[in-house]
Structure formats: C-alpha cells, structure tokens
C-alpha cells in the first residue's frame, strides 16, 4: 500500500492536483497512507472520517431519507459523500468510501459483508466503484485501500 500511496502522490504532484477523502469503512486509512508520504503536503488537503451516519448528514449533506432508502453503506450515499466533501474541502479530486467490513451493518444477499463502495469526483468525471472483498475486517479494509489507490492511479494516468 505504501508504494501505491507514493505513486498517487507523485502523479498528483506531476499534474499539480490536490486530493481529499471522506472515509467511513476505512476510518482514515487512506488519509494515513498519504500522510506518511514525503512531500504529500503539496497534494493532500485532508479528510473527514465519518463512520457514524450523523456525521455524514451533518458535514456531507447525506439526508435521512437517503440513508433510510439506500442504507448508510450504499453507492448512493457514497456519491453524496463525495459531492458533500467537494463543498467542504476545496480539492481537485475527492474520494468517498463506505462499505461493510464486518457483520452488523446493512448486509443483505445482494450486499454481503466485504462490499465496498467508492466514489471519485474530478472535473467532469464521476466514477463509482463497487467491490466485494473477502476476509476479516482488517483484510477487507486493506483490500479497499489498495483498490482505491489503484483507482486513483488509473484516473490520473488516463489524461
């Protein structure tokens, strides 16, 4: 993961772009990865860990209706988290992530434990991802962070 975070930072520096994160399931792991990269202050604006739904509502504009209709761990809520983060932190790229790393959330047959939703906004691009990983909570979070860094790298290399 450390190498992927470095690669993300270097690509962001090369393109003179900044990034911010809204994290639920990963609880700050994406931000922590960026914070350990030398020189990341040039590209990393910060992040918001909003594990609790009340924070998603208060700071990112997620409505009660949206949570009730789609659940806190959903593509729709993740998209709104990204939109809300863009209003909260001025960054060129914003990334939001939610999901289920252990039982007790909104898991269902169509959304098992291990399901992760990620949304990335950059300019006119709105990229939604849904992945399902296996393993314990630590493994799911690790896979989610790795996949998110890879998605950011893919976006940055696309132009």
Chimera marker file (.cmm) of the C-alpha trace (Angstrom):
<marker_set name="trace">
<marker id="1" x="0.000" y="0.000" z="0.000" r="1" g="1" b="0" radius="0.5"/>
<marker id="2" x="2.819" y="2.388" z="0.821" r="1" g="1" b="0" radius="0.5"/>
<marker id="3" x="4.137" y="2.211" z="-2.754" r="1" g="1" b="0" radius="0.5"/>
<marker id="4" x="0.675" y="2.888" z="-4.149" r="1" g="1" b="0" radius="0.5"/>
<marker id="5" x="0.260" y="5.948" z="-1.914" r="1" g="1" b="0" radius="0.5"/>
<marker id="6" x="3.665" y="7.213" z="-3.105" r="1" g="1" b="0" radius="0.5"/>
<marker id="7" x="2.683" y="6.646" z="-6.710" r="1" g="1" b="0" radius="0.5"/>
<marker id="8" x="-0.597" y="8.540" z="-6.190" r="1" g="1" b="0" radius="0.5"/>
<marker id="9" x="1.237" y="11.464" z="-4.595" r="1" g="1" b="0" radius="0.5"/>
<marker id="10" x="3.811" y="11.615" z="-7.379" r="1" g="1" b="0" radius="0.5"/>
<marker id="11" x="1.151" y="11.580" z="-10.095" r="1" g="1" b="0" radius="0.5"/>
<marker id="12" x="-0.811" y="14.282" z="-8.271" r="1" g="1" b="0" radius="0.5"/>
<marker id="13" x="2.352" y="16.403" z="-7.960" r="1" g="1" b="0" radius="0.5"/>
<marker id="14" x="3.172" y="15.928" z="-11.642" r="1" g="1" b="0" radius="0.5"/>
<marker id="15" x="-0.323" y="17.075" z="-12.616" r="1" g="1" b="0" radius="0.5"/>
<marker id="16" x="-0.420" y="19.835" z="-9.967" r="1" g="1" b="0" radius="0.5"/>
<marker id="17" x="-3.608" y="18.433" z="-8.423" r="1" g="1" b="0" radius="0.5"/>
<marker id="18" x="-4.855" y="18.094" z="-4.856" r="1" g="1" b="0" radius="0.5"/>
<marker id="19" x="-6.905" y="15.366" z="-3.187" r="1" g="1" b="0" radius="0.5"/>
<marker id="20" x="-9.210" y="14.916" z="-0.172" r="1" g="1" b="0" radius="0.5"/>
<marker id="21" x="-11.010" y="11.906" z="1.312" r="1" g="1" b="0" radius="0.5"/>
<marker id="22" x="-14.337" y="11.211" z="3.038" r="1" g="1" b="0" radius="0.5"/>
<marker id="23" x="-13.896" y="7.867" z="4.770" r="1" g="1" b="0" radius="0.5"/>
<marker id="24" x="-16.341" y="5.642" z="6.558" r="1" g="1" b="0" radius="0.5"/>
<marker id="25" x="-15.357" y="1.965" z="6.398" r="1" g="1" b="0" radius="0.5"/>
<marker id="26" x="-11.618" y="2.689" z="6.081" r="1" g="1" b="0" radius="0.5"/>
<marker id="27" x="-11.674" y="5.025" z="9.108" r="1" g="1" b="0" radius="0.5"/>
<marker id="28" x="-8.821" y="7.259" z="7.935" r="1" g="1" b="0" radius="0.5"/>
<marker id="29" x="-6.572" y="4.591" z="6.412" r="1" g="1" b="0" radius="0.5"/>
<marker id="30" x="-6.492" y="6.383" z="3.039" r="1" g="1" b="0" radius="0.5"/>
<marker id="31" x="-5.517" y="9.651" z="4.710" r="1" g="1" b="0" radius="0.5"/>
<marker id="32" x="-2.930" y="7.913" z="6.868" r="1" g="1" b="0" radius="0.5"/>
<marker id="33" x="-1.346" y="6.393" z="3.771" r="1" g="1" b="0" radius="0.5"/>
<marker id="34" x="-0.962" y="9.812" z="2.170" r="1" g="1" b="0" radius="0.5"/>
<marker id="35" x="0.270" y="11.428" z="5.381" r="1" g="1" b="0" radius="0.5"/>
<marker id="36" x="3.304" y="9.148" z="5.520" r="1" g="1" b="0" radius="0.5"/>
<marker id="37" x="4.496" y="10.016" z="2.003" r="1" g="1" b="0" radius="0.5"/>
<marker id="38" x="7.300" y="12.567" z="1.990" r="1" g="1" b="0" radius="0.5"/>
<marker id="39" x="6.123" y="15.794" z="0.370" r="1" g="1" b="0" radius="0.5"/>
<marker id="40" x="2.451" y="14.806" z="0.429" r="1" g="1" b="0" radius="0.5"/>
<marker id="41" x="1.567" y="18.214" z="1.873" r="1" g="1" b="0" radius="0.5"/>
<marker id="42" x="1.780" y="19.600" z="-1.648" r="1" g="1" b="0" radius="0.5"/>
<marker id="43" x="-1.165" y="17.467" z="-2.813" r="1" g="1" b="0" radius="0.5"/>
<marker id="44" x="-3.041" y="16.137" z="0.222" r="1" g="1" b="0" radius="0.5"/>
<marker id="45" x="-5.684" y="18.581" z="1.516" r="1" g="1" b="0" radius="0.5"/>
<marker id="46" x="-7.105" y="16.343" z="4.251" r="1" g="1" b="0" radius="0.5"/>
<marker id="47" x="-10.074" y="14.218" z="5.003" r="1" g="1" b="0" radius="0.5"/>
<marker id="48" x="-13.106" y="13.543" z="7.088" r="1" g="1" b="0" radius="0.5"/>
<marker id="49" x="-13.726" y="10.252" z="8.868" r="1" g="1" b="0" radius="0.5"/>
<marker id="50" x="-17.469" y="9.858" z="9.177" r="1" g="1" b="0" radius="0.5"/>
<marker id="51" x="-18.112" y="6.353" z="10.413" r="1" g="1" b="0" radius="0.5"/>
<marker id="52" x="-21.355" y="7.426" z="12.060" r="1" g="1" b="0" radius="0.5"/>
<marker id="53" x="-24.303" y="8.356" z="9.854" r="1" g="1" b="0" radius="0.5"/>
<marker id="54" x="-24.899" y="11.555" z="11.821" r="1" g="1" b="0" radius="0.5"/>
<marker id="55" x="-21.552" y="12.933" z="10.613" r="1" g="1" b="0" radius="0.5"/>
<marker id="56" x="-22.418" y="12.032" z="7.019" r="1" g="1" b="0" radius="0.5"/>
<marker id="57" x="-25.603" y="14.046" z="7.447" r="1" g="1" b="0" radius="0.5"/>
<marker id="58" x="-24.082" y="16.990" z="9.327" r="1" g="1" b="0" radius="0.5"/>
<marker id="59" x="-20.988" y="17.571" z="7.194" r="1" g="1" b="0" radius="0.5"/>
<marker id="60" x="-21.606" y="15.915" z="3.827" r="1" g="1" b="0" radius="0.5"/>
<marker id="61" x="-25.255" y="16.576" z="3.077" r="1" g="1" b="0" radius="0.5"/>
<marker id="62" x="-26.476" y="12.986" z="3.290" r="1" g="1" b="0" radius="0.5"/>
<marker id="63" x="-30.197" y="13.104" z="4.119" r="1" g="1" b="0" radius="0.5"/>
<marker id="64" x="-32.153" y="10.884" z="6.491" r="1" g="1" b="0" radius="0.5"/>
<marker id="65" x="-34.288" y="9.879" z="3.530" r="1" g="1" b="0" radius="0.5"/>
<marker id="66" x="-31.242" y="8.807" z="1.542" r="1" g="1" b="0" radius="0.5"/>
<marker id="67" x="-29.912" y="6.693" z="4.424" r="1" g="1" b="0" radius="0.5"/>
<marker id="68" x="-33.338" y="5.157" z="5.074" r="1" g="1" b="0" radius="0.5"/>
<marker id="69" x="-33.931" y="4.381" z="1.406" r="1" g="1" b="0" radius="0.5"/>
<marker id="70" x="-30.447" y="3.207" z="0.376" r="1" g="1" b="0" radius="0.5"/>
<marker id="71" x="-28.691" y="2.418" z="3.727" r="1" g="1" b="0" radius="0.5"/>
<marker id="72" x="-25.531" y="4.120" z="5.040" r="1" g="1" b="0" radius="0.5"/>
<marker id="73" x="-23.373" y="1.655" z="3.098" r="1" g="1" b="0" radius="0.5"/>
<marker id="74" x="-24.547" y="2.223" z="-0.468" r="1" g="1" b="0" radius="0.5"/>
<marker id="75" x="-23.435" y="3.645" z="-3.790" r="1" g="1" b="0" radius="0.5"/>
<marker id="76" x="-25.933" y="6.495" z="-3.460" r="1" g="1" b="0" radius="0.5"/>
<marker id="77" x="-24.743" y="7.588" z="-0.018" r="1" g="1" b="0" radius="0.5"/>
<marker id="78" x="-21.114" y="7.288" z="-1.116" r="1" g="1" b="0" radius="0.5"/>
<marker id="79" x="-21.777" y="9.523" z="-4.123" r="1" g="1" b="0" radius="0.5"/>
<marker id="80" x="-23.419" y="12.144" z="-1.893" r="1" g="1" b="0" radius="0.5"/>
<marker id="81" x="-20.467" y="11.937" z="0.491" r="1" g="1" b="0" radius="0.5"/>
<marker id="82" x="-18.147" y="12.794" z="-2.419" r="1" g="1" b="0" radius="0.5"/>
<marker id="83" x="-20.364" y="15.689" z="-3.526" r="1" g="1" b="0" radius="0.5"/>
<marker id="84" x="-20.598" y="16.964" z="0.049" r="1" g="1" b="0" radius="0.5"/>
<marker id="85" x="-16.845" y="16.664" z="0.549" r="1" g="1" b="0" radius="0.5"/>
<marker id="86" x="-16.238" y="18.740" z="-2.589" r="1" g="1" b="0" radius="0.5"/>
<marker id="87" x="-18.256" y="21.524" z="-0.919" r="1" g="1" b="0" radius="0.5"/>
<marker id="88" x="-16.486" y="21.018" z="2.430" r="1" g="1" b="0" radius="0.5"/>
<marker id="89" x="-12.842" y="20.758" z="1.280" r="1" g="1" b="0" radius="0.5"/>
<marker id="90" x="-11.553" y="22.514" z="-1.811" r="1" g="1" b="0" radius="0.5"/>
<marker id="91" x="-9.601" y="19.824" z="-3.690" r="1" g="1" b="0" radius="0.5"/>
<marker id="92" x="-9.236" y="18.864" z="-7.338" r="1" g="1" b="0" radius="0.5"/>
<marker id="93" x="-10.064" y="15.220" z="-6.648" r="1" g="1" b="0" radius="0.5"/>
<marker id="94" x="-12.367" y="13.978" z="-3.898" r="1" g="1" b="0" radius="0.5"/>
<marker id="95" x="-12.775" y="10.370" z="-2.889" r="1" g="1" b="0" radius="0.5"/>
<marker id="96" x="-15.532" y="8.912" z="-0.708" r="1" g="1" b="0" radius="0.5"/>
<marker id="97" x="-15.686" y="5.354" z="0.586" r="1" g="1" b="0" radius="0.5"/>
<marker id="98" x="-18.226" y="3.318" z="2.569" r="1" g="1" b="0" radius="0.5"/>
<marker id="99" x="-18.889" y="-0.357" z="2.993" r="1" g="1" b="0" radius="0.5"/>
<marker id="100" x="-19.235" y="-3.385" z="5.181" r="1" g="1" b="0" radius="0.5"/>
<marker id="101" x="-16.086" y="-4.820" z="6.732" r="1" g="1" b="0" radius="0.5"/>
<marker id="102" x="-17.887" y="-6.885" z="9.370" r="1" g="1" b="0" radius="0.5"/>
<marker id="103" x="-21.411" y="-8.125" z="10.166" r="1" g="1" b="0" radius="0.5"/>
<marker id="104" x="-23.938" y="-5.831" z="11.813" r="1" g="1" b="0" radius="0.5"/>
<marker id="105" x="-24.480" y="-3.183" z="9.145" r="1" g="1" b="0" radius="0.5"/>
<marker id="106" x="-26.804" y="-3.236" z="6.188" r="1" g="1" b="0" radius="0.5"/>
<marker id="107" x="-25.588" y="-6.520" z="4.717" r="1" g="1" b="0" radius="0.5"/>
<marker id="108" x="-28.025" y="-8.435" z="2.548" r="1" g="1" b="0" radius="0.5"/>
<marker id="109" x="-27.805" y="-11.245" z="-0.014" r="1" g="1" b="0" radius="0.5"/>
<marker id="110" x="-27.140" y="-8.661" z="-2.737" r="1" g="1" b="0" radius="0.5"/>
<marker id="111" x="-24.723" y="-6.776" z="-0.463" r="1" g="1" b="0" radius="0.5"/>
<marker id="112" x="-22.627" y="-9.189" z="1.616" r="1" g="1" b="0" radius="0.5"/>
<marker id="113" x="-20.031" y="-8.313" z="4.224" r="1" g="1" b="0" radius="0.5"/>
<marker id="114" x="-16.963" y="-7.238" z="2.276" r="1" g="1" b="0" radius="0.5"/>
<marker id="115" x="-18.904" y="-4.971" z="-0.102" r="1" g="1" b="0" radius="0.5"/>
<marker id="116" x="-17.171" y="-1.625" z="-0.578" r="1" g="1" b="0" radius="0.5"/>
<marker id="117" x="-18.487" y="1.454" z="-2.401" r="1" g="1" b="0" radius="0.5"/>
<marker id="118" x="-16.093" y="4.142" z="-3.630" r="1" g="1" b="0" radius="0.5"/>
<marker id="119" x="-16.861" y="7.356" z="-5.492" r="1" g="1" b="0" radius="0.5"/>
<marker id="120" x="-14.284" y="9.663" z="-7.073" r="1" g="1" b="0" radius="0.5"/>
<marker id="121" x="-15.033" y="13.140" z="-8.425" r="1" g="1" b="0" radius="0.5"/>
<marker id="122" x="-12.617" y="15.035" z="-10.656" r="1" g="1" b="0" radius="0.5"/>
<marker id="123" x="-13.621" y="17.795" z="-13.053" r="1" g="1" b="0" radius="0.5"/>
<marker id="124" x="-16.462" y="16.348" z="-15.129" r="1" g="1" b="0" radius="0.5"/>
<marker id="125" x="-15.730" y="12.759" z="-14.088" r="1" g="1" b="0" radius="0.5"/>
<marker id="126" x="-17.897" y="10.970" z="-11.552" r="1" g="1" b="0" radius="0.5"/>
<marker id="127" x="-16.583" y="7.451" z="-11.048" r="1" g="1" b="0" radius="0.5"/>
<marker id="128" x="-18.463" y="4.885" z="-8.970" r="1" g="1" b="0" radius="0.5"/>
<marker id="129" x="-16.983" y="1.552" z="-7.905" r="1" g="1" b="0" radius="0.5"/>
<marker id="130" x="-18.473" y="-1.465" z="-6.138" r="1" g="1" b="0" radius="0.5"/>
<marker id="131" x="-16.134" y="-4.227" z="-4.984" r="1" g="1" b="0" radius="0.5"/>
<marker id="132" x="-16.613" y="-7.273" z="-2.793" r="1" g="1" b="0" radius="0.5"/>
<marker id="133" x="-13.609" y="-8.488" z="-0.808" r="1" g="1" b="0" radius="0.5"/>
<marker id="134" x="-13.229" y="-11.484" z="1.487" r="1" g="1" b="0" radius="0.5"/>
<marker id="135" x="-11.521" y="-11.859" z="4.818" r="1" g="1" b="0" radius="0.5"/>
<marker id="136" x="-11.779" y="-10.352" z="8.237" r="1" g="1" b="0" radius="0.5"/>
<marker id="137" x="-12.366" y="-6.629" z="8.782" r="1" g="1" b="0" radius="0.5"/>
<marker id="138" x="-8.645" y="-5.764" z="8.593" r="1" g="1" b="0" radius="0.5"/>
<marker id="139" x="-8.260" y="-7.645" z="5.306" r="1" g="1" b="0" radius="0.5"/>
<marker id="140" x="-11.341" y="-6.015" z="3.758" r="1" g="1" b="0" radius="0.5"/>
<marker id="141" x="-10.094" y="-2.556" z="4.744" r="1" g="1" b="0" radius="0.5"/>
<marker id="142" x="-6.630" y="-3.305" z="3.382" r="1" g="1" b="0" radius="0.5"/>
<marker id="143" x="-8.081" y="-4.519" z="0.070" r="1" g="1" b="0" radius="0.5"/>
<marker id="144" x="-10.359" y="-1.458" z="-0.096" r="1" g="1" b="0" radius="0.5"/>
<marker id="145" x="-7.471" y="0.960" z="0.456" r="1" g="1" b="0" radius="0.5"/>
<marker id="146" x="-5.307" y="-0.806" z="-2.127" r="1" g="1" b="0" radius="0.5"/>
<marker id="147" x="-8.112" y="-0.840" z="-4.703" r="1" g="1" b="0" radius="0.5"/>
<marker id="148" x="-8.891" y="2.834" z="-4.082" r="1" g="1" b="0" radius="0.5"/>
<marker id="149" x="-5.269" y="3.861" z="-4.596" r="1" g="1" b="0" radius="0.5"/>
<marker id="150" x="-5.254" y="1.804" z="-7.812" r="1" g="1" b="0" radius="0.5"/>
<marker id="151" x="-8.434" y="3.554" z="-8.988" r="1" g="1" b="0" radius="0.5"/>
<marker id="152" x="-6.881" y="6.960" z="-8.315" r="1" g="1" b="0" radius="0.5"/>
<marker id="153" x="-3.733" y="5.977" z="-10.215" r="1" g="1" b="0" radius="0.5"/>
<marker id="154" x="-5.827" y="4.746" z="-13.150" r="1" g="1" b="0" radius="0.5"/>
<marker id="155" x="-7.737" y="8.043" z="-13.227" r="1" g="1" b="0" radius="0.5"/>
<marker id="156" x="-4.548" y="10.116" z="-13.098" r="1" g="1" b="0" radius="0.5"/>
<marker id="157" x="-2.915" y="8.088" z="-15.856" r="1" g="1" b="0" radius="0.5"/>
<marker id="158" x="-5.979" y="8.436" z="-18.075" r="1" g="1" b="0" radius="0.5"/>
<marker id="159" x="-5.186" y="12.023" z="-19.054" r="1" g="1" b="0" radius="0.5"/>
<link id1="1" id2="2" r="1" g="1" b="0" radius="0.2"/>
<link id1="2" id2="3" r="1" g="1" b="0" radius="0.2"/>
<link id1="3" id2="4" r="1" g="1" b="0" radius="0.2"/>
<link id1="4" id2="5" r="1" g="1" b="0" radius="0.2"/>
<link id1="5" id2="6" r="1" g="1" b="0" radius="0.2"/>
<link id1="6" id2="7" r="1" g="1" b="0" radius="0.2"/>
<link id1="7" id2="8" r="1" g="1" b="0" radius="0.2"/>
<link id1="8" id2="9" r="1" g="1" b="0" radius="0.2"/>
<link id1="9" id2="10" r="1" g="1" b="0" radius="0.2"/>
<link id1="10" id2="11" r="1" g="1" b="0" radius="0.2"/>
<link id1="11" id2="12" r="1" g="1" b="0" radius="0.2"/>
<link id1="12" id2="13" r="1" g="1" b="0" radius="0.2"/>
<link id1="13" id2="14" r="1" g="1" b="0" radius="0.2"/>
<link id1="14" id2="15" r="1" g="1" b="0" radius="0.2"/>
<link id1="15" id2="16" r="1" g="1" b="0" radius="0.2"/>
<link id1="16" id2="17" r="1" g="1" b="0" radius="0.2"/>
<link id1="17" id2="18" r="1" g="1" b="0" radius="0.2"/>
<link id1="18" id2="19" r="1" g="1" b="0" radius="0.2"/>
<link id1="19" id2="20" r="1" g="1" b="0" radius="0.2"/>
<link id1="20" id2="21" r="1" g="1" b="0" radius="0.2"/>
<link id1="21" id2="22" r="1" g="1" b="0" radius="0.2"/>
<link id1="22" id2="23" r="1" g="1" b="0" radius="0.2"/>
<link id1="23" id2="24" r="1" g="1" b="0" radius="0.2"/>
<link id1="24" id2="25" r="1" g="1" b="0" radius="0.2"/>
<link id1="25" id2="26" r="1" g="1" b="0" radius="0.2"/>
<link id1="26" id2="27" r="1" g="1" b="0" radius="0.2"/>
<link id1="27" id2="28" r="1" g="1" b="0" radius="0.2"/>
<link id1="28" id2="29" r="1" g="1" b="0" radius="0.2"/>
<link id1="29" id2="30" r="1" g="1" b="0" radius="0.2"/>
<link id1="30" id2="31" r="1" g="1" b="0" radius="0.2"/>
<link id1="31" id2="32" r="1" g="1" b="0" radius="0.2"/>
<link id1="32" id2="33" r="1" g="1" b="0" radius="0.2"/>
<link id1="33" id2="34" r="1" g="1" b="0" radius="0.2"/>
<link id1="34" id2="35" r="1" g="1" b="0" radius="0.2"/>
<link id1="35" id2="36" r="1" g="1" b="0" radius="0.2"/>
<link id1="36" id2="37" r="1" g="1" b="0" radius="0.2"/>
<link id1="37" id2="38" r="1" g="1" b="0" radius="0.2"/>
<link id1="38" id2="39" r="1" g="1" b="0" radius="0.2"/>
<link id1="39" id2="40" r="1" g="1" b="0" radius="0.2"/>
<link id1="40" id2="41" r="1" g="1" b="0" radius="0.2"/>
<link id1="41" id2="42" r="1" g="1" b="0" radius="0.2"/>
<link id1="42" id2="43" r="1" g="1" b="0" radius="0.2"/>
<link id1="43" id2="44" r="1" g="1" b="0" radius="0.2"/>
<link id1="44" id2="45" r="1" g="1" b="0" radius="0.2"/>
<link id1="45" id2="46" r="1" g="1" b="0" radius="0.2"/>
<link id1="46" id2="47" r="1" g="1" b="0" radius="0.2"/>
<link id1="47" id2="48" r="1" g="1" b="0" radius="0.2"/>
<link id1="48" id2="49" r="1" g="1" b="0" radius="0.2"/>
<link id1="49" id2="50" r="1" g="1" b="0" radius="0.2"/>
<link id1="50" id2="51" r="1" g="1" b="0" radius="0.2"/>
<link id1="51" id2="52" r="1" g="1" b="0" radius="0.2"/>
<link id1="52" id2="53" r="1" g="1" b="0" radius="0.2"/>
<link id1="53" id2="54" r="1" g="1" b="0" radius="0.2"/>
<link id1="54" id2="55" r="1" g="1" b="0" radius="0.2"/>
<link id1="55" id2="56" r="1" g="1" b="0" radius="0.2"/>
<link id1="56" id2="57" r="1" g="1" b="0" radius="0.2"/>
<link id1="57" id2="58" r="1" g="1" b="0" radius="0.2"/>
<link id1="58" id2="59" r="1" g="1" b="0" radius="0.2"/>
<link id1="59" id2="60" r="1" g="1" b="0" radius="0.2"/>
<link id1="60" id2="61" r="1" g="1" b="0" radius="0.2"/>
<link id1="61" id2="62" r="1" g="1" b="0" radius="0.2"/>
<link id1="62" id2="63" r="1" g="1" b="0" radius="0.2"/>
<link id1="63" id2="64" r="1" g="1" b="0" radius="0.2"/>
<link id1="64" id2="65" r="1" g="1" b="0" radius="0.2"/>
<link id1="65" id2="66" r="1" g="1" b="0" radius="0.2"/>
<link id1="66" id2="67" r="1" g="1" b="0" radius="0.2"/>
<link id1="67" id2="68" r="1" g="1" b="0" radius="0.2"/>
<link id1="68" id2="69" r="1" g="1" b="0" radius="0.2"/>
<link id1="69" id2="70" r="1" g="1" b="0" radius="0.2"/>
<link id1="70" id2="71" r="1" g="1" b="0" radius="0.2"/>
<link id1="71" id2="72" r="1" g="1" b="0" radius="0.2"/>
<link id1="72" id2="73" r="1" g="1" b="0" radius="0.2"/>
<link id1="73" id2="74" r="1" g="1" b="0" radius="0.2"/>
<link id1="74" id2="75" r="1" g="1" b="0" radius="0.2"/>
<link id1="75" id2="76" r="1" g="1" b="0" radius="0.2"/>
<link id1="76" id2="77" r="1" g="1" b="0" radius="0.2"/>
<link id1="77" id2="78" r="1" g="1" b="0" radius="0.2"/>
<link id1="78" id2="79" r="1" g="1" b="0" radius="0.2"/>
<link id1="79" id2="80" r="1" g="1" b="0" radius="0.2"/>
<link id1="80" id2="81" r="1" g="1" b="0" radius="0.2"/>
<link id1="81" id2="82" r="1" g="1" b="0" radius="0.2"/>
<link id1="82" id2="83" r="1" g="1" b="0" radius="0.2"/>
<link id1="83" id2="84" r="1" g="1" b="0" radius="0.2"/>
<link id1="84" id2="85" r="1" g="1" b="0" radius="0.2"/>
<link id1="85" id2="86" r="1" g="1" b="0" radius="0.2"/>
<link id1="86" id2="87" r="1" g="1" b="0" radius="0.2"/>
<link id1="87" id2="88" r="1" g="1" b="0" radius="0.2"/>
<link id1="88" id2="89" r="1" g="1" b="0" radius="0.2"/>
<link id1="89" id2="90" r="1" g="1" b="0" radius="0.2"/>
<link id1="90" id2="91" r="1" g="1" b="0" radius="0.2"/>
<link id1="91" id2="92" r="1" g="1" b="0" radius="0.2"/>
<link id1="92" id2="93" r="1" g="1" b="0" radius="0.2"/>
<link id1="93" id2="94" r="1" g="1" b="0" radius="0.2"/>
<link id1="94" id2="95" r="1" g="1" b="0" radius="0.2"/>
<link id1="95" id2="96" r="1" g="1" b="0" radius="0.2"/>
<link id1="96" id2="97" r="1" g="1" b="0" radius="0.2"/>
<link id1="97" id2="98" r="1" g="1" b="0" radius="0.2"/>
<link id1="98" id2="99" r="1" g="1" b="0" radius="0.2"/>
<link id1="99" id2="100" r="1" g="1" b="0" radius="0.2"/>
<link id1="100" id2="101" r="1" g="1" b="0" radius="0.2"/>
<link id1="101" id2="102" r="1" g="1" b="0" radius="0.2"/>
<link id1="102" id2="103" r="1" g="1" b="0" radius="0.2"/>
<link id1="103" id2="104" r="1" g="1" b="0" radius="0.2"/>
<link id1="104" id2="105" r="1" g="1" b="0" radius="0.2"/>
<link id1="105" id2="106" r="1" g="1" b="0" radius="0.2"/>
<link id1="106" id2="107" r="1" g="1" b="0" radius="0.2"/>
<link id1="107" id2="108" r="1" g="1" b="0" radius="0.2"/>
<link id1="108" id2="109" r="1" g="1" b="0" radius="0.2"/>
<link id1="109" id2="110" r="1" g="1" b="0" radius="0.2"/>
<link id1="110" id2="111" r="1" g="1" b="0" radius="0.2"/>
<link id1="111" id2="112" r="1" g="1" b="0" radius="0.2"/>
<link id1="112" id2="113" r="1" g="1" b="0" radius="0.2"/>
<link id1="113" id2="114" r="1" g="1" b="0" radius="0.2"/>
<link id1="114" id2="115" r="1" g="1" b="0" radius="0.2"/>
<link id1="115" id2="116" r="1" g="1" b="0" radius="0.2"/>
<link id1="116" id2="117" r="1" g="1" b="0" radius="0.2"/>
<link id1="117" id2="118" r="1" g="1" b="0" radius="0.2"/>
<link id1="118" id2="119" r="1" g="1" b="0" radius="0.2"/>
<link id1="119" id2="120" r="1" g="1" b="0" radius="0.2"/>
<link id1="120" id2="121" r="1" g="1" b="0" radius="0.2"/>
<link id1="121" id2="122" r="1" g="1" b="0" radius="0.2"/>
<link id1="122" id2="123" r="1" g="1" b="0" radius="0.2"/>
<link id1="123" id2="124" r="1" g="1" b="0" radius="0.2"/>
<link id1="124" id2="125" r="1" g="1" b="0" radius="0.2"/>
<link id1="125" id2="126" r="1" g="1" b="0" radius="0.2"/>
<link id1="126" id2="127" r="1" g="1" b="0" radius="0.2"/>
<link id1="127" id2="128" r="1" g="1" b="0" radius="0.2"/>
<link id1="128" id2="129" r="1" g="1" b="0" radius="0.2"/>
<link id1="129" id2="130" r="1" g="1" b="0" radius="0.2"/>
<link id1="130" id2="131" r="1" g="1" b="0" radius="0.2"/>
<link id1="131" id2="132" r="1" g="1" b="0" radius="0.2"/>
<link id1="132" id2="133" r="1" g="1" b="0" radius="0.2"/>
<link id1="133" id2="134" r="1" g="1" b="0" radius="0.2"/>
<link id1="134" id2="135" r="1" g="1" b="0" radius="0.2"/>
<link id1="135" id2="136" r="1" g="1" b="0" radius="0.2"/>
<link id1="136" id2="137" r="1" g="1" b="0" radius="0.2"/>
<link id1="137" id2="138" r="1" g="1" b="0" radius="0.2"/>
<link id1="138" id2="139" r="1" g="1" b="0" radius="0.2"/>
<link id1="139" id2="140" r="1" g="1" b="0" radius="0.2"/>
<link id1="140" id2="141" r="1" g="1" b="0" radius="0.2"/>
<link id1="141" id2="142" r="1" g="1" b="0" radius="0.2"/>
<link id1="142" id2="143" r="1" g="1" b="0" radius="0.2"/>
<link id1="143" id2="144" r="1" g="1" b="0" radius="0.2"/>
<link id1="144" id2="145" r="1" g="1" b="0" radius="0.2"/>
<link id1="145" id2="146" r="1" g="1" b="0" radius="0.2"/>
<link id1="146" id2="147" r="1" g="1" b="0" radius="0.2"/>
<link id1="147" id2="148" r="1" g="1" b="0" radius="0.2"/>
<link id1="148" id2="149" r="1" g="1" b="0" radius="0.2"/>
<link id1="149" id2="150" r="1" g="1" b="0" radius="0.2"/>
<link id1="150" id2="151" r="1" g="1" b="0" radius="0.2"/>
<link id1="151" id2="152" r="1" g="1" b="0" radius="0.2"/>
<link id1="152" id2="153" r="1" g="1" b="0" radius="0.2"/>
<link id1="153" id2="154" r="1" g="1" b="0" radius="0.2"/>
<link id1="154" id2="155" r="1" g="1" b="0" radius="0.2"/>
<link id1="155" id2="156" r="1" g="1" b="0" radius="0.2"/>
<link id1="156" id2="157" r="1" g="1" b="0" radius="0.2"/>
<link id1="157" id2="158" r="1" g="1" b="0" radius="0.2"/>
<link id1="158" id2="159" r="1" g="1" b="0" radius="0.2"/>
</marker_set>
